[in-house]
Amino acid sequence: MGFKIAVAGATGNVGREMLNILEERGFPADEVVPLASRRSVGTEVSYGDRTLKVKALESYDFSDTDICLMSAGGSVSKEYSPKIGKQGCVVIDNSSAWRYDPDVPLIVPEVNPDSVESFTRKNIIANPNCSTAQLVVALKPLHDAATIRRVVVSTYQSVSGAGKEGMDELFEQTRAVFVADPISNKKFTKRIAFNVIPHIDVFMEDGFTKEEWKMVAETKKMLDPKIKLTATCVRVPVFIGHSEAVNIEFDKPITADEAREILREAPGCQVIDKREDGGYVTPYESAGEDATYISRLREDPTVDNGLAMWVVSDNLRKGAALNTIQIAELLVARGLIQPKKQAA
């Protein structure tokens, strides 16, 4: 007997990716139900070779559903996730709504799988920000080996992190450049085509953006509260795949060769680091892939026990949909949930 899974926000980029990955990875689901707002009811989405019709989240009864993969935005999750959890359905939420709640575990399965067991407090599990997810996958094995003191990260984040509207805006602006049409900004604060924008999410009082703050808070919650981290988050004209230039200071000595070997053995990591033309991964190559890729590993001579590296991952997969489904797989593998139909 398999599980009954609901995907809330099934018509969005991440929701559709969740449906793809559920089928790709053979998740033990007997039934998958796509959900969205009332205006999307009847919209067709793909699940493997099947076509499913979207139902309304607002009126859906979760009492016989085991897991809800929530990708409908923070305000929707704030309203519905507690109600869903009270019906005995575990919510795995992709928004920022619950990440900083002390009663909600924030999980990357390669990083802090044991923390998932506290989900019963609210029946909600949070998925981290896309830029944080790939970062902590790369940092965790190095932290275990040499204890990280400080991280400086600059991100190069694709427009898909801003949803379909972000991807459409890049496409439309790029086309406008070539045909000499006027260019307008709707989703982004400045033109994104052939440009970069050092601004993701809202500005905070200290001058950092909310996206930068998320990376700090989430790394501390999942990895180690003693790690000092500072980030500069930048939107770049790439459709899919986030990249990060990462500088790390450690308590203990660690060489680039040692780090390379550690990361080659680490779950979720793939090292491609040839010191030659093309011997590294770009976001284009990461699209559609599950791994967090690490390239350009080298020692940083400006600090004691320092390393620098380049980290790339598909933000729609590891940064969102894949990580969400890996959390669901973790619940099943550890026997933390059972199908309601079987229990009945």
N, C-alpha and C positions, 0 to 999 in steps of 0.2 A: 504494500500500500504506500503510495507516494504522497507528497504534500500538495496542498492547494495554495497557490501563490497569486497574490494580486500585485500588479505594477501600476502605481499611481503616477500620473504624468506620462502615460505611455505614448503620447503623440509627440513628445519633445525629443531632442537629440539624444539625451541620456536615457530616457525611457525606452526608446527604440533599441538603443544599444544593449540595455538590460535584457530585453526580449531575445536579441540575437545571442547574447552570451549564455543565457539560461539554456538555450537549445544547443549551442556549440559545446558546452561543457557537460551536457547530459545530466543536468540537475534533476534529482528524483522528484519531479512534479507530475502529478496525475492531471492537474488542471491549472491553467494559467489564465488569469482574468485581467485584461487591460482596462485601466480606469483613467478618466480625465474629467474636466469640467463638463457641465451640461451641454455647452455649445459644441463639444466634440463627440457627443453620443452618436454612435453609428459609424464613426470614422473607422476605416479598416487599417489594421497594422499586421505585420508579418511576425509569425513565430515558427521558425523552421520553414517547412513547406506548407504550413497552415496559415489561413487568414482569420484573424480574430476581430470581432467588432467591439469597439470601445463602449464601456458602460459608465454611468455617472458616479463619481466618487461620493457626491453629496448624499445619495440615497442608498449606497451599497451597504449590505449587512455583512460584517466581518466575522460573525459568530462562528462560522464553519471554515474560516480561512486561517492558515497557519502562519504565513509570513506576508507582510506588505512591504514591497520595495518602493520607497517613497521618493519621488523625484519631481515634485510639483511646486517647489519653491518654499521659502521659509515661512511666509505668512500662512500658507495652506497647511504646512506641517504643524505649525504652532496650534492651529485650530483643530486639526483632525487626528494627529498622532496620539494624543492622550486618550481620545475617545476610542480609537482603534485598539490601543493597548489594553484598555479596560474590557474589551470584548474578547481578550485572550489571544489576540493576534500580535505577533512580534513585528514591530516596525523597524526597518533598517532605513534610516533617513539620510538622504544625500545633501540636504541643505545645511546651513549654518545654525539652524534654529536650536539644536540641542547639544551642540559640540562642547559647550562650556558649562553645561549643567553637571554638578558633581554627582548626581544620581544616574547619569547616562554615560555608559562607556563609549569612548571614542577609539575606534579600532582600525588598525591595519594588521591583518593576520600574520604577516611576516615579522611584525614589530612587537606587538603586545597582545598575543592571542589569549593569555590567561585572564586579561581584564574583561573579556566578554561575559564572564559568568555573573557579573553584577547587573546584567540586563533586566533581571526580574523586578528590580525596584520600580521601573516604570514601563517595562516591556518595550523600551525604545533603545536602539543602538544607533550611534551617530557615525557617519562616514566623514573623514576629514576633507578639508579643502584640497582641490586637485594639485595645487603646487606643493602642498605639504606632504601629500601621500607619497609622491615619488622621492621627495627629499629624505623622509625618514626611512624608507626602504634602503636607501644607500648609506645613511648614517648609522643605523642600528648595528650592523656587524662591526663597524669601525669603533663605535662607542664601546661595545663589549670588549674589544681588543685593547684599546689604548685610552679610553675615557675622554670624551670630548669636553673641552672647556668653553669654546667659543666658535660660532659659525657666522660667516658673512656670506650672504647669498644674493645674487642678482638674477632675476628671472626674465625669461623671454617667452611670454605667454601667448598662445594662439587665440584667435578670435572666437573659436568654438567654445572657449571658456565663458563667453558672454552669450551663449545660446545661438539659436538659428538666426536671430536678428543681427548678431555680430558677424556671422559668416556671410549673410546676405549683403551687409553693408560693405564688407571688403570686396566682394564680387562686383557690386554695383559701382563702387568708386573706381575700382581698377578698370572696369569697362569704360567708365566715363573719361578717364585719363586718355585712353587710346582713341576715343572718338570725339574728344574735345567737347564733351557735354559738361554742364555745370555740376559741381560736386557738393553734396549736402551731407551734414553729419546728423544722424538721428540717435544711434546707439552710443557712439563714442563722443567724447568731448572735443576731439580734434580729428582731422582726417587721418584714417588708418592706412589707406593705400599708399605704398612707397614711403611709409613714415613709421615712427615708433612713438608710443605715448607712455610716459612714465607716471601712469595714474590708473590704478584699478581699484574700484569700490570708492567709498567716500573718504574725504580727508578727516583726520582726527586732530585734536587740539595740539598734539606734540609735533605735528607736521608729517607723521607717517600716515599711510592710507590704511583702511580697514583690512585690505588684503595682506598688507605687510604685518599688521598686528595679528591676524589669524595664524600666519606661519609661526610667529613667536609662541603664541598661546598654545597652539596645537602640538608643536614639537615638545614643549615643556610637559604637557599633559600626557602624551603618549610615550615619550622617550626618557626624559629626565628633567625635573624642574630646575636643576642647577645649571643646565646648559644656557649660556648666553648666546642670543641670536639676534642679528639685525638683517633686515631684508630691504631690497629695492625691487618693486614689482613693476614690470614693463609689459605693455601690450605690443605685439609685433604683428606684421602682416603675413601671418602663417595661418592656414585653415585649421590644422589639427596637429597637436604635439607641443608640449611645454618643454622648454630647455632652461637649465639653471647653471650658472657659474658659481661654484661653491668653494670657499676657502675655510679650512678647519684648523683650529688649534687644539692640540691634545695635551693631557697631563703627562703621558708617557711617550717615549720616542717610538716612531713608526715610520718606516721607509715607504716610498711609493711602490716598490716591489712587494713588500709585505702586504700593503693595502690591496694591491691588485690580486694577490693570491686569496686573501680573505674574501674579497667581493666575488671572485669567481665561484667560490663555494657557497655563497649566501643565497637564501631563497629569494626569488623574484628579481635577482640582479643578473645582468649579462654584461660582461666587460668586453668592449671592443676598443682596444687601445694600441694601435700600431703607430709608431712615430714616423708616419710617412703621409704623403698626399692621400686624402680620403680614408685614412685609418681611424676614423671616429664616426659617431652616429649623429645624424641631424634629425630634426623633427619629421621631415618627410619620410625617412626610413622607419620611424617609430610608429607611424599611423597604421592602425589595425593590429598592432602587436601588443602582447601582454607584459613584456619585460620592462624593467627600469634599466636603461642602458647607461653605462659609465664609461667615459672616454677621457683623454687628456689628463690622466693621473700623473701628478708630479709633486716634488717636494717644494714647499714655499720657503725660500731662504730668508724671508723678512721677519719670521717669527720662529721661536723655538718649537720644535715638534709640530711643524705645519705642513699641511697638504693642500693642494688645489685640484679640482676635478670638474668635469662637465657631465651633467646628468640630464637625460632626455627620456620622456615617456609620452605615450598617447594619453592625453588628459581625459578623453571621453571613456577610456577603458580603465587603466589603473587609477586614474584620478577620480573616477566616478563609478561607472557601471560595473566594471570587473571587481573592484574592491568590495562593492556592495554585495555581489553574489558570492565572493570569497568569504564574507562574513556569514552569509546564510549557510554556506558549505561547512564552515567552522561549527556552527550551532548543531548541524546534523551529525558531523563527525564525532563531536563530543557527547552526543546523546542528550543535548540540553533541551531539545524539543522533539515531540513525537507528533505524527499526523493525527489531527483531531478525529478523522473518520475511523482510523484504526483504534484510537483510544475508546471511541464510542462503541 
